[in-house]
Amino acid sequence: MGKKVLMKGNEVIAEAAIRAGCKHYFGYPITPQSDISHYMAKQLPLIGGAFVQAESEIAAINMLYGAAGAGARAMTSSSSPGISLKQEGISYMSCAELPAVVVNIVRCGPGLGGILPAQGDYFQAVKGGGHGDYKMVVLAPASLQELYELTVEAFNIADKYRILTMIMGDGNLGQMMEPIEFKDKEDIYEANKSWATTGTQMKREHNTVTSIYIEAEVLEAHNNKLQSKYTEIASKEVRVEEYNTENADIIVTAYGTVARILKNVIKNAAKEGIKVGLIRPITLWPFPSEAFARNAEHTKAFLSVELSAGQMVEDVRLAVNGKKPVYFYGRTGGMIPTENEILKKIKDILEKQGG
Amino acid sequence: MAVVFDRPHALVDVSMHYCPGCTHGTIHRLVAEVLDELGIEGTTIGVSPVGCAYNNYLYFNCDMQQAAHGRAPAVATGIKRVHPDKTVFTYQGDGDLAAIGTAEIVHAAARGEKITTVFINNAIYGMTSGQMAPTSLVGQVTTTSPYGRKPELQGYPIKVSEMLSTLTGAAFVERVSMHDIKNIRNAKKAIKKAFQVQQKGYGFSIVEVLSTCPTNWGKSPVESLKLIEDKMIPYYPLGNFKGADLEV
């Protein structure tokens, strides 16, 4: 391992991407993720890559389409309103099976909303914000070390399955600073990109990157192919952290930085003799349903804590499947729940559950 | 016996889907002839639009990407930045380029993106059944301007070549027409020069090609060619707007 360096979250994403072999980045300024663009604008020209400040988020995602289709490891990043604009390209790239990484440093909405941290884009990311049946792998780091490692992994997953991978962090993650320990060398998945448009050199049939299949039978066959790829990913790529779940009376769940607040809540609760466990989904899609179903056998209740009006809680309910009650606590608008508010909610629930 | 006329290698040997009298097919041939003559089929990557030419990736023998409506210049930018040594072109119609994709074409030109655009202006949306295009002429009857295009309601047609030629990054801009043999030969020359301008790295190049849509114009193929000459050229003057003097 290399030496520790203190870095800001957004810069960690950019540095990790470069270490993963990403030499092409396309972006449009939007708070709170613009540091990614600044870092790329400085670094990419020095390594023979390209930074392009696009005229819009729509153009940026379509530049990503071109670059990924041309066989490069490439990335775009934005924040919530900008990610909404990218949905067109996300759907097209998913259909054309173009591997690339999209970063969403989530701010609060709806509309222009505000620039403070939020988790209100969960539905958009995991349920398909664009049209048609498609999935992205969605990774939700909770620390900057994890942000670094998952950004590298995002490129590997994208190349391995020819899929879009989204790094979803809230504004906290993009703006905060933590020490990072970079590896001397990254593990890079070397994909065969013989499908890419790199010029035939008159040595092979011409390649086509497309998302249009006019004939119904052909499109259904293509959709079935996409779905079986998603099934394979769901069976192989689930990532989840379980903490203190074994004898927990109640299991709290959150992703990203909110899970770090919950770990303090768990310690405070333990001082009062309350046994609280944590399930932290690291992949939001594929969702770690098995961890919830298994723990539903012994715990009394679940509580999903989110910086939203209640989005991931729906997937928790599906996973728990009525076996135990599932509660929700959320703040929006950039408000962050305190440890005390969450502990109070836990106590209220356990009182209701008679425990 | 000597072969005097053959299919260009860069054009795939399949039937095209275009309507009788449509000039898309001939324009495809011109592009393919240019790829052959410059010997760049194997090092060229094209971008197909949304519109009647949406699947021209089936017709060109070079590598192709199909883009979302209007986004071809952005897709081409991504390709070119990854492969600066390759030739990259977009093929776009008037709805694609001058309506939904206005931002993408203007900024690709402004950046001086080293790509070539073949812009088909037939003053109508063909594929979606004859709606008013940004380039539809004043008074032109379409399915969405059934009483004729009225400037007080729908404004005036956009002169794309004139507009783009104001941008410093646009190195070569020329408007040509497909209405007779002489002009088709000029169109070929302009397309060839546009590709050469890209190869030399001068910047963005575009050829606007005045084209027909007999089906949606409700005219015969011959009447359609006449209509280009009588109605379109007076509003869209032919000629080079920029880069005629560039050494290629």
Boltz contact constraints between the chains, C-beta under 6 A:
constraints:
  - contact:
      token1: [A, 24]
      token2: [B, 81]
      max_distance: 6.0
  - contact:
      token1: [A, 24]
      token2: [B, 82]
      max_distance: 6.0
  - contact:
      token1: [A, 50]
      token2: [B, 81]
      max_distance: 6.0
  - contact:
      token1: [A, 55]
      token2: [B, 103]
      max_distance: 6.0
  - contact:
      token1: [A, 55]
      token2: [B, 107]
      max_distance: 6.0
  - contact:
      token1: [A, 56]
      token2: [B, 103]
      max_distance: 6.0
  - contact:
      token1: [A, 59]
      token2: [B, 74]
      max_distance: 6.0
  - contact:
      token1: [A, 59]
      token2: [B, 104]
      max_distance: 6.0
  - contact:
      token1: [A, 62]
      token2: [B, 71]
      max_distance: 6.0
  - contact:
      token1: [A, 62]
      token2: [B, 74]
      max_distance: 6.0
  - contact:
      token1: [A, 62]
      token2: [B, 75]
      max_distance: 6.0
  - contact:
      token1: [A, 63]
      token2: [B, 74]
      max_distance: 6.0
  - contact:
      token1: [A, 63]
      token2: [B, 77]
      max_distance: 6.0
  - contact:
      token1: [A, 63]
      token2: [B, 78]
      max_distance: 6.0
  - contact:
      token1: [A, 65]
      token2: [B, 75]
      max_distance: 6.0
  - contact:
      token1: [A, 66]
      token2: [B, 75]
      max_distance: 6.0
  - contact:
      token1: [A, 66]
      token2: [B, 78]
      max_distance: 6.0
  - contact:
      token1: [A, 66]
      token2: [B, 79]
      max_distance: 6.0
  - contact:
      token1: [A, 67]
      token2: [B, 78]
      max_distance: 6.0
  - contact:
      token1: [A, 67]
      token2: [B, 82]
      max_distance: 6.0
  - contact:
      token1: [A, 69]
      token2: [B, 65]
      max_distance: 6.0
  - contact:
      token1: [A, 70]
      token2: [B, 79]
      max_distance: 6.0
  - contact:
      token1: [A, 70]
      token2: [B, 82]
      max_distance: 6.0
  - contact:
      token1: [A, 70]
      token2: [B, 83]
      max_distance: 6.0
  - contact:
      token1: [A, 72]
      token2: [B, 82]
      max_distance: 6.0
  - contact:
      token1: [A, 88]
      token2: [B, 68]
      max_distance: 6.0
  - contact:
      token1: [A, 92]
      token2: [B, 68]
      max_distance: 6.0
  - contact:
      token1: [A, 197]
      token2: [B, 45]
      max_distance: 6.0
  - contact:
      token1: [A, 197]
      token2: [B, 63]
      max_distance: 6.0
  - contact:
      token1: [A, 197]
      token2: [B, 65]
      max_distance: 6.0
  - contact:
      token1: [A, 199]
      token2: [B, 42]
      max_distance: 6.0
  - contact:
      token1: [A, 199]
      token2: [B, 43]
      max_distance: 6.0
  - contact:
      token1: [A, 199]
      token2: [B, 63]
      max_distance: 6.0
  - contact:
      token1: [A, 199]
      token2: [B, 86]
      max_distance: 6.0
  - contact:
      token1: [A, 200]
      token2: [B, 42]
      max_distance: 6.0
  - contact:
      token1: [A, 200]
      token2: [B, 63]
      max_distance: 6.0
  - contact:
      token1: [A, 201]
      token2: [B, 42]
      max_distance: 6.0
  - contact:
      token1: [A, 202]
      token2: [B, 42]
      max_distance: 6.0
  - contact:
      token1: [A, 206]
      token2: [B, 61]
      max_distance: 6.0
  - contact:
      token1: [A, 206]
      token2: [B, 62]
      max_distance: 6.0
  - contact:
      token1: [A, 206]
      token2: [B, 63]
      max_distance: 6.0
  - contact:
      token1: [A, 207]
      token2: [B, 63]
      max_distance: 6.0
  - contact:
      token1: [A, 208]
      token2: [B, 57]
      max_distance: 6.0
  - contact:
      token1: [A, 208]
      token2: [B, 64]
      max_distance: 6.0
  - contact:
      token1: [A, 209]
      token2: [B, 65]
      max_distance: 6.0
  - contact:
      token1: [A, 210]
      token2: [B, 66]
      max_distance: 6.0
  - contact:
      token1: [A, 212]
      token2: [B, 66]
      max_distance: 6.0
